[in-house]
């Protein structure tokens, strides 16, 4: 019951905060969620093998790369 209530409060806060943050910034913030989850798990005593850390790093990197706008900058310089 406590975990459900806490989850509801967290998602309510996230939905409220999304109204004031750009979609790109919200995505970058959400990309940090696995990092914090891993850190809290590690502090709680959970073992994180190198393979799990590498996978988590790739997930975060994938989200961040997907938000980069390299193609748009090139298109802005050469309007065609």
C-alpha positions as CSV (number, residue, x, y, z in Angstrom):
1,X,0.0,0.0,0.0
2,X,2.8,2.4,0.8
3,X,4.7,1.7,-2.4
4,X,1.5,2.2,-4.4
5,X,0.8,5.6,-2.7
6,X,4.4,6.7,-3.2
7,X,4.2,5.7,-6.9
8,X,1.0,7.7,-7.4
9,X,2.5,10.7,-5.7
10,X,5.7,10.5,-7.9
11,X,3.7,10.2,-11.2
12,X,1.4,13.1,-10.1
13,X,4.5,15.2,-9.5
14,X,6.0,14.2,-12.8
15,X,2.8,15.0,-14.8
16,X,2.6,18.4,-13.1
17,X,6.3,19.1,-13.8
18,X,5.9,18.2,-17.5
19,X,3.7,21.2,-18.0
20,X,6.6,23.5,-17.3
21,X,9.4,21.6,-19.0
22,X,10.1,21.2,-22.7
23,X,9.7,17.7,-24.1
24,X,13.4,17.4,-24.8
25,X,14.4,18.4,-21.3
26,X,11.8,16.0,-19.9
27,X,13.3,13.2,-21.9
28,X,16.8,13.9,-20.6
29,X,15.4,14.0,-17.1
30,X,13.7,10.7,-17.6
31,X,16.9,9.2,-19.0
32,X,18.4,9.7,-15.5
33,X,15.8,7.5,-13.9
34,X,17.7,4.2,-14.4
35,X,20.8,5.9,-13.1
36,X,19.1,6.8,-9.8
37,X,17.4,3.4,-9.6
38,X,20.7,1.7,-10.0
39,X,22.3,4.0,-7.4
40,X,19.5,3.4,-4.8
41,X,19.7,-0.3,-5.5
42,X,23.4,-0.3,-5.0
43,X,23.1,1.6,-1.8
44,X,20.5,-0.9,-0.6
45,X,23.0,-3.7,-1.1
46,X,22.1,-5.0,-4.6
47,X,25.0,-6.4,-6.6
48,X,25.4,-4.8,-10.0
49,X,27.6,-6.8,-12.3
50,X,29.6,-5.0,-15.0
51,X,27.3,-6.4,-17.7
52,X,24.3,-4.8,-16.0
53,X,26.1,-1.5,-15.7
54,X,27.1,-1.6,-19.3
55,X,23.6,-2.3,-20.4
56,X,22.2,0.5,-18.3
57,X,24.8,2.8,-19.8
58,X,23.8,1.9,-23.3
59,X,20.1,2.5,-22.5
60,X,20.9,6.0,-21.1
61,X,23.2,6.7,-24.0
62,X,20.6,5.7,-26.5
63,X,18.0,8.0,-25.1
64,X,20.4,10.9,-25.0
65,X,21.6,10.3,-28.6
66,X,18.0,10.1,-29.8
67,X,17.4,13.6,-28.5
68,X,20.4,15.1,-30.3
69,X,19.6,17.3,-33.2
70,X,22.6,16.9,-35.4
71,X,20.7,16.5,-38.6
72,X,18.5,19.6,-38.0
73,X,21.6,21.8,-37.6
74,X,23.0,20.7,-41.0
75,X,19.6,21.2,-42.6
76,X,19.3,24.8,-41.2
77,X,22.7,25.7,-42.7
78,X,21.7,24.5,-46.2
79,X,18.1,25.4,-46.8
80,X,17.3,23.8,-50.0
